[in-house]
Amino acid sequence: MSKTSNRVAPYGTTIFAEINQLSAQHNAINLGQGRPDFDGPPDIIAAAVGALQDGRFNQYPPMTGSVAMRQALANHAGAFYGLNVDPNQGIIITAGATEAIFSSVLGLVDPGDEVILIEPFFDSYVPNLTFAGAIPVYVPLRPPGWTLDPAELRAAFSSKTRALIWNSPQNPTGRVFTREEMMLVADLCKEFDVTVISDEVYEHLTFGDARHIPIATLPGMFERTVTVSSLGKSYSVTGWKIGWVYGPNHLISGIQRAHQFVTYAVMGPAQEAGAYALAQPGSYYEELQAMYSGKRDLLMDGLRAAGFKFIAPEGTYFILADFSDLYDGDAVSFARYLTTEIGVGCIPPAPFYSEANRHIGDNWARFAFCKSDETLRAANERLLKLKK
């Protein structure tokens, strides 16, 4: 009898799909998936419509990405981070950041290589490594401050380490790592000759004094780092699935060889709109941060009033909150209870941990604040039922 492959056997329906379905069934306010309930800026949407109607961009774009998109991305990296990225050989436009990471793993890591993951991590990382035959090595962030233990980090490196997947601003904790923390990582990568795949999709979503520092900008790191990001988070168009990876030519060439057989190319008109979006002035990102700062504060007020414990996220649009004073049970059962009985959807951190370290996230739940203020206020009212 025909059957599915052993490769995908461990991966069933995700917790995201389950919470989305439960939220719909119980008319819950879904603060689970990081999906804005508002549209992107009208002028960026109009740029996509214009590109669709133009007639020049509706056939296959270049495999590595449109000329305009790659040049705009090189300009953006130079203007915001002082990086000199080659628009012709140093950039690949991908089907979202998820494909950028997968193609990076396929292009830079061999079967049997070890790859370091910082826990909690975005849920696609482990399947990507498994499909490539690589071996994940886990280093947990320690709550409540979600900090790295230098000794644990060093112990994860060895002669077998090929790469490290880095994520800052970090999903789901909301940490924006300091220069000192990142120098610790960078120095170890240089000592052990390790490549960094840096997931920076929340690069423009930081709050207060926190500042995003691309790890590629640290001394000696550009030549061993590929940087991943996307349009979805910074421009509120998650459905476009336009991402990218950039870095030194010798690493990007390997990723290109994988990318050409994963998706080959991605939607041309959206790339033209992406080029327009990436040319936004600094004031755009200041306004974006101010908007999300207000939403962060609004949801924090509701979580605090309901009895949750948390540290204010320094970046992303997620809050990781401790519910241990409110519910006696693990995170998955709490998420189901909150969704079905209280009417607010959230994501338990279990998918973001290895089996051995899953207990670290057992008292926590992730809430997304990429929602309208009206939605967040309604969720806050429902969360107050927890105190009763």
C-alpha positions in Angstrom: 0.0 0.0 0.0 1.3 3.5 -0.9 2.2 5.7 2.1 3.7 9.0 2.9 7.5 9.3 3.5 9.1 8.8 6.8 10.7 12.3 6.4 7.4 14.0 7.1 5.9 11.4 9.5 6.8 13.4 12.7 5.0 16.6 11.4 1.2 16.5 11.7 -1.2 19.4 11.9 0.5 22.4 13.5 -0.7 24.1 16.7 -1.3 27.2 14.5 -3.9 25.3 12.4 -5.5 23.9 15.5 -5.8 27.3 17.3 -7.1 28.9 14.1 -9.8 26.3 13.8 -10.7 26.4 17.5 -10.9 30.2 17.3 -13.3 30.1 14.4 -15.4 27.4 16.0 -15.8 29.2 19.3 -15.9 32.8 17.9 -12.7 33.6 19.8 -10.5 36.6 19.2 -7.5 35.1 17.6 -4.2 36.5 19.0 -2.4 33.4 17.9 -0.9 33.6 14.4 1.2 36.7 13.6 -1.3 37.9 11.0 -2.4 41.5 11.0 -6.1 42.1 10.8 -5.5 45.4 8.9 -4.1 46.0 5.4 -0.7 47.3 4.3 -0.1 50.9 3.3 -2.4 52.0 0.5 0.4 53.3 -1.7 2.3 50.0 -1.5 -0.9 48.1 -2.4 -1.4 50.5 -5.3 2.2 49.8 -6.4 1.3 46.1 -6.6 -1.9 46.9 -8.6 0.0 49.1 -10.9 2.6 46.4 -11.5 -0.1 43.8 -12.3 -1.7 46.2 -14.8 1.6 47.3 -16.3 1.9 44.2 -18.5 5.7 43.8 -18.1 5.8 41.8 -14.9 3.3 39.0 -15.3 5.7 36.4 -16.7 8.7 34.7 -15.0 11.0 37.2 -13.3 14.7 36.4 -13.1 15.4 33.4 -10.9 17.3 35.5 -8.3 14.7 38.2 -8.3 13.7 41.3 -10.3 16.4 43.9 -11.0 14.4 46.6 -9.3 13.8 44.5 -6.1 17.5 43.4 -5.8 18.7 47.0 -6.3 16.2 48.4 -3.8 17.2 45.7 -1.2 20.9 46.6 -1.7 20.1 50.2 -1.2 18.1 49.5 1.9 20.9 47.4 3.5 23.4 50.2 2.7 21.2 53.0 4.0 20.1 51.3 7.3 23.1 49.1 8.2 26.0 50.3 6.2 26.3 47.0 4.4 27.8 46.7 0.9 25.6 44.0 -0.7 26.1 43.1 -4.4 22.7 43.4 -6.0 23.7 41.1 -8.9 25.3 38.2 -7.1 24.6 38.8 -3.4 20.8 38.7 -3.2 18.1 36.1 -3.9 14.4 37.0 -3.7 12.4 34.0 -2.2 8.9 32.8 -1.5 8.9 34.4 2.0 11.5 34.2 4.7 10.6 30.6 5.4 11.8 29.5 1.9 14.9 31.7 2.3 15.8 29.8 5.5 15.1 26.4 3.9 17.1 27.2 0.7 19.9 28.5 2.9 20.0 25.3 4.9 19.9 23.2 1.7 22.6 25.3 0.1 25.0 25.6 3.1 24.6 22.5 5.2 25.4 18.9 4.4 23.8 15.7 5.9 25.4 14.9 9.3 26.5 18.5 10.0 25.4 20.0 13.3 23.5 23.3 13.3 22.9 25.3 16.5 19.4 26.5 17.3 18.5 29.0 20.0 15.4 27.9 21.9 12.6 28.9 21.6 12.9 29.0 17.8 10.5 29.6 14.9 8.8 26.3 14.1 10.1 25.7 10.6 13.8 25.5 11.6 13.9 21.9 12.9 11.9 20.4 9.9 14.3 22.3 7.5 17.3 20.8 9.2 15.7 17.3 9.3 14.8 17.4 5.6 18.4 18.3 4.9 19.8 15.5 7.1 21.4 18.0 9.5 21.5 17.5 13.3 20.1 20.3 15.5 22.0 21.2 18.6 19.9 23.3 21.1 20.8 26.2 23.4 17.9 27.5 25.5 17.2 31.1 26.5 16.5 31.2 30.2 13.4 32.9 31.5 12.2 35.3 32.7 14.8 37.5 31.0 15.3 35.1 28.1 19.1 35.4 28.2 21.9 33.1 26.9 24.1 31.2 29.3 27.6 31.7 27.9 28.8 28.3 29.1 25.9 26.5 27.5 26.4 28.4 24.3 30.1 27.5 24.1 29.4 23.9 24.9 27.2 23.6 21.8 30.1 24.4 19.4 32.4 21.7 18.2 34.3 20.6 15.1 31.0 19.2 13.7 29.2 22.6 13.9 28.5 23.9 10.4 26.0 26.7 11.0 24.0 28.6 13.6 20.5 29.9 12.9 20.2 33.3 14.6 17.0 35.3 15.2 16.9 38.9 16.5 14.4 40.5 17.1 13.5 37.1 18.4 10.2 35.2 17.9 8.5 34.3 20.3 10.3 36.0 23.2 10.5 39.5 21.9 14.2 39.9 22.8 16.4 42.2 20.8 19.8 41.0 21.6 22.5 43.4 22.8 25.8 44.0 21.0 27.6 42.2 23.9 25.4 39.1 23.5 25.9 39.1 19.8 29.6 39.5 20.0 29.7 36.4 22.2 27.9 34.5 19.4 30.0 36.1 16.7 33.3 35.3 18.4 32.4 31.7 18.8 31.3 31.5 15.1 34.7 32.8 14.0 36.6 30.6 16.4 34.8 27.4 15.1 34.4 28.6 11.5 30.6 28.5 11.6 28.2 30.1 9.1 25.3 32.2 10.4 21.8 32.1 8.9 20.3 35.2 10.4 16.5 35.5 10.5 15.8 39.3 10.8 12.2 39.5 9.7 11.3 41.9 12.6 14.3 44.1 11.8 12.1 47.3 11.9 9.9 46.4 14.9 11.8 47.4 18.0 10.7 49.5 20.9 12.1 52.0 23.4 15.9 51.9 23.6 16.3 48.6 21.8 18.1 48.7 18.5 18.4 46.0 15.9 22.0 45.2 15.1 22.4 42.8 12.1 25.0 40.2 13.1 26.5 40.7 9.6 27.6 44.2 10.7 29.9 42.9 13.5 33.6 42.6 12.8 34.5 39.7 10.6 30.9 38.5 10.3 29.7 39.6 6.8 31.8 37.0 5.0 30.2 34.2 7.1 26.6 35.4 7.4 23.5 35.2 5.2 20.7 37.6 6.2 17.0 36.7 5.8 14.0 39.0 5.9 10.7 39.7 4.1 8.1 42.3 3.2 5.4 40.7 5.5 6.2 42.2 8.9 7.5 45.6 8.0 4.8 46.4 5.5 1.8 44.4 6.8 1.5 42.2 3.7 2.1 38.7 5.1 0.1 37.1 2.3 2.4 38.3 -0.4 5.1 35.8 0.7 8.0 37.9 -0.7 11.3 37.3 1.2 15.0 37.4 0.5 18.4 36.4 1.6 21.6 38.4 1.1 25.2 38.0 1.9 28.6 37.3 0.4 28.7 36.0 -3.1 30.4 32.7 -2.2 27.6 31.7 0.2 24.7 33.1 -1.9 25.8 31.0 -4.9 25.1 27.8 -2.8 21.7 29.1 -1.8 20.9 30.0 -5.4 21.6 26.4 -6.5 18.9 25.2 -4.0 16.4 28.0 -4.6 16.2 27.3 -8.3 14.8 23.9 -7.6 12.6 24.9 -4.6 10.5 27.7 -6.2 12.7 29.0 -9.0 11.2 32.4 -8.9 8.4 34.3 -7.0 5.6 36.6 -8.0 6.9 39.4 -10.3 4.4 42.1 -9.7 4.8 41.8 -5.9 8.5 42.2 -6.4 8.0 45.5 -8.1 5.8 46.7 -5.3 8.5 45.4 -2.9 11.1 47.6 -4.6 8.8 50.5 -4.0 8.2 49.5 -0.3 11.9 49.2 0.4 12.5 52.7 -0.8 10.4 54.2 2.0 12.1 56.9 4.1 13.2 56.4 7.7 10.1 58.3 8.8 7.9 55.3 7.6 9.6 53.0 10.1 9.4 55.5 12.9 5.6 55.7 12.4 5.4 51.9 12.2 7.3 51.5 15.5 5.1 54.1 17.1 1.9 52.3 15.9 3.1 49.0 17.2 4.4 50.5 20.4 0.9 51.6 21.2 -0.5 48.2 20.4 2.1 46.5 22.6 1.3 48.8 25.5 -2.5 48.2 25.0 -2.1 44.4 25.1 0.4 44.5 28.0 -2.2 46.5 30.0 -4.8 43.8 29.4 -2.4 40.9 30.2 -1.3 42.6 33.4 -4.8 43.3 34.5 -5.7 39.7 33.9 -2.8 38.5 36.1 -0.2 37.4 33.6 3.5 37.9 34.3 5.9 38.9 31.5 8.8 41.2 30.4 7.9 43.9 27.9 9.0 42.7 24.5 11.9 44.8 23.0 10.9 43.8 19.5 8.6 41.8 17.2 4.8 41.9 17.6 4.5 39.2 20.2 4.3 39.0 24.0 5.3 35.8 25.8 3.4 35.7 29.0 3.5 33.5 32.1 0.1 32.1 33.1 1.1 30.0 36.1 -0.8 32.2 38.6 -4.0 31.7 36.5 -4.1 28.1 35.4 -2.8 24.8 36.6 -1.8 22.8 33.6 0.6 22.9 30.6 0.8 25.4 27.9 -1.1 23.4 25.2 -4.0 22.7 27.5 -4.0 26.4 28.6 -4.2 27.5 25.0 -7.1 25.3 24.3 -8.9 26.4 27.5 -8.2 30.1 26.8 -9.5 29.7 23.2 -12.7 27.7 24.0 -13.7 29.0 27.4 -12.4 32.6 27.6 -12.6 33.4 23.9 -9.1 34.5 23.2 -6.7 32.5 21.0 -3.0 32.2 21.8 -0.1 29.9 20.9 1.7 27.6 23.4 5.5 27.6 23.0 5.7 23.8 22.6 6.4 24.0 18.8 9.3 26.3 19.5 11.2 23.8 21.7 13.0 20.5 21.4 11.5 17.7 23.3 14.2 17.8 26.0 13.6 21.5 26.8 9.9 21.7 26.2 9.3 22.1 30.0 10.9 25.6 29.9 7.9 26.9 28.0 5.2 25.0 29.9 3.9 28.0 31.8 4.0 30.5 28.9 1.7 31.5 26.1 2.4 33.8 23.0 0.0 36.6 22.2 0.2 38.6 18.9 -0.6 42.3 19.0 -0.6 42.9 15.2 -4.3 43.6 15.5 -6.5 46.7 15.4 -6.9 48.5 18.7 -10.6 47.6 18.7 -9.6 43.9 18.5 -7.1 44.2 21.3 -9.5 46.1 23.6 -12.1 43.4 23.1 -9.5 40.7 23.8 -8.5 42.5 27.0 -12.1 42.5 28.2 -12.4 38.7 27.7 -9.0 38.1 29.4 -10.4 39.7 32.6 -12.6 36.6 33.0 -9.5 34.7 34.0 -9.4 36.6 37.3 -12.9 35.4 38.1 
